[in-house]
């Protein structure tokens, strides 16, 4: 049975299907909310929620903390958390339970680690110890690190564990540097497929390949054209083989903040566009998703970007949004409290200040079907063990809210 399940999700990742692209940017919010919204706690720029089996939550705060939060809102700061580089969109970002948490009690963190120049995305793992009123991460170990460190936000930092629990997918944003998203020697602007220990996973499209021993570092550029001639700040030499090609699953991503497997084993990714052009992508092995070569948006300064319609060799999004929704995260609902939404994806929106529901046709197509406004920048949405929904408000101070059916 395990081999069958593994084969199904791998086949889903390899499958290719062509669908018409849909612009859902003009979707209007429903006038009535189907849920009650209850504030449970205040937090400092909260980013992600991970539910423990008993209903308590681990919540990251971008300022550098990890909190243990009860369903009633009591907070305990967790010790043993690594230092993070808090600036703009950087800081303490993702928190995820190991797929084998019941046995190993491991917790994965993604964060921007400080360096000599700016910071770099890091992924690490520690064992959660809950001792009375105390909580800590023991034996925290960095498993993967983006080098060199540098400037720019949009780190990505989302993890999706493979359905068989044997590997993980890590999203790495372009850090506002544009061109490296198309450079196979640099991890920025990619989705990586790694073992649970942070090594290149077997079966990757460029398995066994190594990259150039040195890569250039540039600062964030003003637009896609300026990035092509951006001055090199420094040159980084890898201390060993450059494993980036063998780690890479897909390329050409901008700000991949959402990454999740659907019930059918397909991997879906959600990313910010520039000025327009947020995307929901069906992720397939070895494919190029176009950034910064193409976009349904434009640069913030008005400099145009070629349309995806001009490049049939690149994968188009299944849904795009013009104007943007500024997505925070993507999750698939499977609970009993909102049974009518089972199998749907729920998207948190920062600019739209609410939640979007997306349905899927089982063939690689998707439809934006509903939108609800909460009047707050929603960074994350997650499902609790009891099927209730919980959202994080992106603010300082921000809030933790519970959603239950009316």
C-alpha positions as CSV (number, residue, x, y, z in Angstrom):
1,X,0.0,0.0,0.0
2,X,2.9,2.4,0.8
3,X,4.5,1.7,-2.5
4,X,1.1,2.4,-4.3
5,X,0.6,5.7,-2.5
6,X,4.2,6.7,-3.3
7,X,3.6,5.9,-7.0
8,X,0.4,7.9,-7.1
9,X,1.8,11.1,-5.8
10,X,4.9,10.8,-8.0
11,X,2.7,10.2,-11.0
12,X,0.7,13.3,-10.1
13,X,3.9,15.4,-10.0
14,X,5.0,14.1,-13.5
15,X,1.6,14.5,-15.1
16,X,1.2,17.4,-17.5
17,X,-2.1,19.0,-18.4
18,X,-3.0,22.1,-20.4
19,X,-5.7,24.4,-19.1
20,X,-6.9,27.8,-20.1
21,X,-5.5,30.5,-17.8
22,X,-8.1,32.3,-15.7
23,X,-7.8,35.8,-14.3
24,X,-9.6,35.8,-11.0
25,X,-8.5,39.3,-9.9
26,X,-12.0,40.8,-10.2
27,X,-13.7,38.2,-8.0
28,X,-15.9,40.1,-5.5
29,X,-16.2,39.1,-1.8
30,X,-19.4,37.4,-0.6
31,X,-21.5,39.9,1.4
32,X,-22.0,37.5,4.2
33,X,-19.4,35.5,6.2
34,X,-20.2,31.8,6.7
35,X,-18.2,31.7,9.9
36,X,-17.9,33.4,13.2
37,X,-14.5,35.2,13.9
38,X,-13.1,35.1,17.4
39,X,-9.9,36.8,18.4
40,X,-7.8,34.5,20.6
41,X,-4.4,36.2,21.1
42,X,-2.3,39.1,20.1
43,X,1.1,38.4,18.4
44,X,4.0,40.4,17.0
45,X,4.0,40.1,13.2
46,X,2.9,36.5,13.2
47,X,3.8,34.4,10.1
48,X,2.9,30.7,10.4
49,X,0.8,28.3,12.5
50,X,1.6,24.6,13.1
51,X,-0.9,22.6,15.1
52,X,0.2,20.0,17.7
53,X,-2.0,16.9,18.0
54,X,-3.5,18.2,21.2
55,X,-4.8,21.4,19.6
56,X,-2.1,23.7,20.9
57,X,-0.2,25.7,18.3
58,X,3.3,26.7,17.4
59,X,3.3,30.2,15.9
60,X,6.2,32.1,14.5
61,X,6.6,35.8,14.9
62,X,8.7,37.4,12.2
63,X,10.6,39.5,14.8
64,X,12.4,36.3,15.8
65,X,10.2,34.3,18.3
66,X,8.4,31.0,18.3
67,X,5.4,30.8,20.6
68,X,3.4,27.9,22.0
69,X,-0.2,29.1,22.1
70,X,-3.1,27.3,23.7
71,X,-6.6,27.3,22.1
72,X,-7.6,29.8,24.8
73,X,-4.7,32.2,23.9
74,X,-2.1,31.5,26.6
75,X,1.4,32.0,25.2
76,X,4.7,30.5,26.1
77,X,7.9,31.5,24.3
78,X,9.8,28.5,23.1
79,X,13.5,28.5,23.9
80,X,16.3,27.2,21.7
81,X,15.2,29.0,18.6
82,X,18.0,30.2,16.2
83,X,18.8,33.8,15.6
84,X,17.1,35.3,12.6
85,X,17.7,38.4,10.4
86,X,14.6,40.6,10.9
87,X,14.3,43.3,8.3
88,X,11.4,43.9,5.9
89,X,10.1,40.6,4.8
90,X,12.9,38.7,6.5
91,X,12.9,37.1,9.9
92,X,11.5,34.0,11.6
93,X,9.1,32.6,9.0
94,X,7.8,29.0,8.7
95,X,7.1,26.3,11.3
96,X,6.2,22.7,10.4
97,X,5.8,19.5,12.3
98,X,7.8,16.5,11.1
99,X,5.7,13.9,9.2
100,X,6.8,11.5,11.9
101,X,6.1,13.9,14.8
102,X,4.3,11.3,16.9
103,X,7.6,9.4,17.1
104,X,10.4,11.9,16.8
105,X,8.8,15.2,18.1
106,X,10.8,17.1,15.5
107,X,9.9,20.6,14.4
108,X,11.2,22.3,11.2
109,X,11.8,26.0,11.1
110,X,12.5,28.2,8.1
111,X,14.0,31.6,8.7
112,X,16.3,34.2,7.3
113,X,19.6,33.6,9.1
114,X,21.9,36.6,9.7
115,X,25.2,36.8,7.8
116,X,28.1,39.1,7.1
117,X,26.0,40.9,4.5
118,X,22.2,40.7,4.9
119,X,20.8,37.3,5.5
120,X,20.0,34.0,3.8
121,X,17.1,31.5,4.0
122,X,17.8,28.6,6.3
123,X,15.9,25.4,7.2
124,X,16.6,23.6,10.4
125,X,15.1,21.0,12.7
126,X,14.9,20.6,16.5
127,X,13.1,18.3,18.9
128,X,10.2,20.0,20.8
129,X,10.3,19.4,24.5
130,X,7.2,20.4,26.5
131,X,8.0,20.4,30.2
132,X,5.2,21.8,32.4
133,X,5.1,25.5,31.7
134,X,8.4,25.4,29.8
135,X,8.9,24.7,26.1
136,X,12.1,24.4,24.1
137,X,13.7,23.1,21.0
138,X,16.6,20.7,21.7
139,X,19.5,19.9,19.4
140,X,18.5,22.4,16.7
141,X,20.4,21.7,13.6
142,X,20.6,23.7,10.3
143,X,19.9,21.3,7.5
144,X,20.0,23.6,4.5
145,X,21.2,27.1,4.1
146,X,21.1,29.6,1.2
147,X,24.6,31.0,0.5
148,X,25.8,33.7,0.1
149,X,23.8,35.8,2.4
150,X,22.5,39.1,0.9
151,X,19.9,41.7,0.8
152,X,16.3,41.5,-0.4
153,X,13.1,40.0,1.0
154,X,10.7,37.4,-0.5
155,X,12.5,34.4,0.9
156,X,9.7,32.0,0.2
157,X,10.4,29.6,3.1
158,X,7.4,27.2,2.8
159,X,7.8,23.5,3.3
160,X,5.5,20.8,1.9
161,X,6.2,17.2,3.0
162,X,5.8,14.6,0.4
163,X,2.7,12.4,0.9
164,X,4.8,9.4,1.7
165,X,6.6,11.3,4.5
166,X,10.1,10.6,3.1
167,X,11.1,13.9,1.6
168,X,10.2,17.6,1.5
169,X,9.8,20.4,-0.9
170,X,11.2,23.8,0.0
171,X,10.3,27.1,-1.7
172,X,13.0,29.6,-2.2
173,X,12.1,33.1,-3.3
174,X,14.0,35.3,-5.7
175,X,15.0,37.7,-2.9
176,X,14.0,40.6,-5.3
177,X,17.0,39.9,-7.5
178,X,15.1,38.7,-10.5
179,X,17.6,37.1,-12.9
180,X,19.0,34.4,-10.5
181,X,15.6,32.7,-10.6
182,X,16.7,31.4,-14.1
183,X,20.3,30.5,-13.1
184,X,20.6,26.8,-12.4
185,X,23.6,27.4,-10.2
186,X,21.7,29.5,-7.6
187,X,18.9,28.3,-5.3
188,X,16.9,31.5,-5.4
189,X,13.7,31.4,-7.4
190,X,13.4,27.6,-7.1
191,X,11.5,24.9,-5.5
192,X,13.9,22.3,-4.0
193,X,13.2,18.7,-3.3
194,X,15.2,17.5,-0.4
195,X,15.4,14.5,2.0
196,X,14.2,15.1,5.5
197,X,17.8,15.7,6.4
198,X,18.2,18.5,3.8
199,X,20.1,16.6,1.1
200,X,19.2,16.3,-2.6
201,X,16.3,13.9,-2.9
202,X,16.5,10.9,-5.2
203,X,14.7,11.2,-8.5
204,X,15.2,14.9,-8.9
205,X,15.3,16.1,-12.6
206,X,19.0,17.0,-12.4
207,X,20.0,14.4,-9.9
208,X,23.8,14.0,-9.5
209,X,24.6,17.2,-11.3
210,X,26.7,20.0,-9.7
211,X,26.8,23.7,-10.4
212,X,29.6,26.1,-10.9
213,X,32.0,26.4,-8.0
214,X,31.4,30.2,-7.7
215,X,28.2,32.3,-8.1
216,X,27.8,36.1,-8.2
217,X,25.7,38.1,-5.6
218,X,23.7,41.1,-6.6
219,X,21.5,43.5,-4.6
220,X,17.8,43.8,-5.3
221,X,17.2,45.6,-8.6
222,X,14.6,48.2,-9.5
223,X,13.1,46.0,-12.3
224,X,13.6,43.0,-14.4
225,X,15.6,44.9,-17.0
226,X,17.9,46.6,-14.6
227,X,18.7,43.3,-13.0
228,X,20.3,42.0,-16.2
229,X,23.1,44.5,-15.7
230,X,23.1,44.8,-11.9
231,X,26.7,45.2,-10.5
232,X,28.1,42.2,-8.8
233,X,28.5,42.9,-5.0
234,X,30.7,39.9,-4.4
235,X,31.5,36.4,-5.6
236,X,30.8,33.4,-3.4
237,X,32.9,30.2,-3.6
238,X,31.3,27.0,-2.4
239,X,33.4,25.1,0.2
240,X,32.4,21.9,-1.5
241,X,30.4,20.9,-4.6
242,X,27.6,23.2,-5.5
243,X,24.6,20.9,-5.1
244,X,21.9,23.4,-6.3
245,X,21.2,21.6,-9.6
246,X,20.7,18.3,-7.9
247,X,18.4,19.8,-5.3
248,X,16.2,21.6,-7.8
249,X,12.7,20.4,-8.7
250,X,11.4,23.5,-10.6
251,X,12.6,26.9,-11.6
252,X,11.4,30.4,-12.4
253,X,9.5,31.4,-9.2
254,X,9.2,34.9,-7.7
255,X,7.7,34.8,-4.2
256,X,6.5,31.3,-3.5
257,X,4.7,31.7,-0.1
258,X,2.2,28.9,-0.6
259,X,3.1,25.2,-1.2
260,X,0.8,22.3,-0.5
261,X,-0.2,18.8,-1.8
262,X,-3.8,18.4,-2.8
263,X,-5.8,15.3,-1.9
264,X,-4.9,13.7,-5.3
265,X,-1.1,14.0,-4.7
266,X,-0.6,17.1,-7.0
267,X,1.7,19.8,-5.7
268,X,0.3,23.4,-5.9
269,X,2.3,26.6,-5.4
270,X,1.1,30.1,-4.8
271,X,3.3,33.1,-5.4
272,X,3.2,36.9,-5.6
273,X,3.5,38.6,-8.9
274,X,5.0,42.1,-9.2
275,X,2.4,44.8,-10.0
276,X,-0.3,42.3,-11.0
277,X,0.1,38.6,-11.8
278,X,-0.1,36.6,-8.6
279,X,-0.1,33.0,-9.6
280,X,-1.5,29.5,-8.6
281,X,0.8,27.0,-10.3
282,X,0.6,23.2,-10.6
283,X,4.2,22.1,-9.9
284,X,5.7,19.5,-12.1
285,X,9.2,17.9,-12.2
286,X,11.8,19.9,-14.0
287,X,9.5,22.6,-15.3
288,X,10.2,26.3,-15.8
289,X,7.5,28.7,-14.5
290,X,8.9,31.8,-16.2
291,X,9.9,34.4,-13.7
292,X,11.4,36.9,-14.5
293,X,11.2,36.3,-18.2
294,X,7.4,36.5,-18.2
295,X,4.5,37.6,-16.0
296,X,0.9,38.7,-16.3
297,X,1.9,41.7,-14.2
298,X,4.5,44.5,-14.7
299,X,7.3,46.0,-12.8
300,X,6.4,48.3,-10.0
301,X,8.0,51.2,-11.9
302,X,5.9,50.5,-15.0
303,X,8.6,48.7,-17.0
304,X,6.8,46.0,-19.0
305,X,7.4,42.3,-18.7
306,X,6.6,39.9,-21.5
307,X,3.4,38.0,-21.3
308,X,3.4,34.3,-20.6
309,X,1.4,34.0,-23.8
310,X,4.5,34.8,-25.8
311,X,6.5,31.8,-24.4
312,X,4.8,28.5,-25.0
313,X,8.0,26.8,-23.7
314,X,7.3,28.1,-20.1
315,X,4.5,26.8,-17.8
316,X,1.6,29.2,-17.4
317,X,-0.3,29.6,-14.1
318,X,-3.6,27.8,-13.7
319,X,-5.1,30.9,-12.1
320,X,-3.6,34.4,-12.0
321,X,-4.9,37.5,-10.3
322,X,-4.8,41.0,-11.8
323,X,-5.2,43.0,-9.6
324,X,-3.3,41.1,-7.0
325,X,-4.5,39.3,-3.9
326,X,-1.0,39.3,-2.3
327,X,-1.3,35.7,-1.1
328,X,0.0,34.6,2.3
329,X,-0.4,30.9,2.3
330,X,-2.3,27.9,0.7
331,X,-3.8,24.9,2.5
332,X,-6.3,22.2,1.6
333,X,-9.2,21.7,3.9
334,X,-10.1,18.1,5.0
335,X,-12.0,18.6,8.3
336,X,-15.5,18.0,9.5
337,X,-16.5,21.5,10.7
338,X,-16.9,22.9,7.2
339,X,-17.7,19.6,5.2
340,X,-18.8,21.5,2.1
341,X,-15.2,22.7,1.7
342,X,-13.5,19.3,1.8
343,X,-10.9,19.1,-0.9
344,X,-10.9,22.9,-1.5
345,X,-7.9,25.1,-1.1
346,X,-8.1,28.1,1.2
347,X,-5.8,31.0,0.4
348,X,-5.0,33.8,2.9
349,X,-4.9,37.3,1.3
350,X,-2.9,40.3,2.4
351,X,-4.1,43.0,0.0
352,X,-7.6,41.4,-0.2
353,X,-7.7,41.2,3.6
354,X,-9.5,37.9,3.7
355,X,-9.8,34.3,2.5
356,X,-10.2,32.9,-1.0
357,X,-11.6,29.4,-1.7
358,X,-10.4,27.5,-4.8
359,X,-11.9,24.2,-6.1
360,X,-10.1,21.6,-8.3
361,X,-11.4,19.5,-11.2
362,X,-9.0,16.5,-10.5
363,X,-7.3,17.0,-13.9
364,X,-5.0,19.9,-13.1
365,X,-7.5,22.7,-13.4
366,X,-8.7,25.0,-10.6
367,X,-11.4,27.7,-10.1
368,X,-11.5,30.7,-7.7
369,X,-15.1,30.3,-6.4
370,X,-15.5,32.4,-3.3
371,X,-13.9,35.3,-1.4
372,X,-14.6,36.6,2.1
373,X,-13.3,39.9,3.5
374,X,-12.1,40.0,7.1
375,X,-10.9,43.5,7.0
376,X,-7.4,42.4,8.1
377,X,-4.2,41.4,6.3
378,X,-4.4,37.6,6.6
379,X,-0.9,36.1,6.6
380,X,-1.8,32.4,7.3
381,X,-4.8,30.1,7.4
382,X,-4.6,26.6,8.9
383,X,-6.9,23.8,10.0
384,X,-7.0,22.7,13.7
385,X,-7.4,19.0,14.7
386,X,-11.1,19.7,15.4
387,X,-11.7,21.1,11.9
388,X,-11.9,24.8,12.9
389,X,-9.9,27.3,10.9
390,X,-7.4,29.7,12.4
391,X,-5.9,32.8,10.7
392,X,-3.1,35.1,11.5
393,X,-3.3,38.9,11.1
394,X,-0.2,40.4,9.6
395,X,0.3,43.5,11.8
396,X,2.3,44.7,14.7
397,X,0.6,43.9,16.9
398,X,-1.3,41.2,14.9
399,X,-3.9,38.7,16.0
400,X,-4.7,35.0,16.1
401,X,-8.4,34.3,15.2
402,X,-10.5,31.2,15.3
403,X,-13.2,30.7,12.6
404,X,-16.2,28.4,13.3
405,X,-19.4,27.9,11.3
406,X,-22.3,30.2,11.9
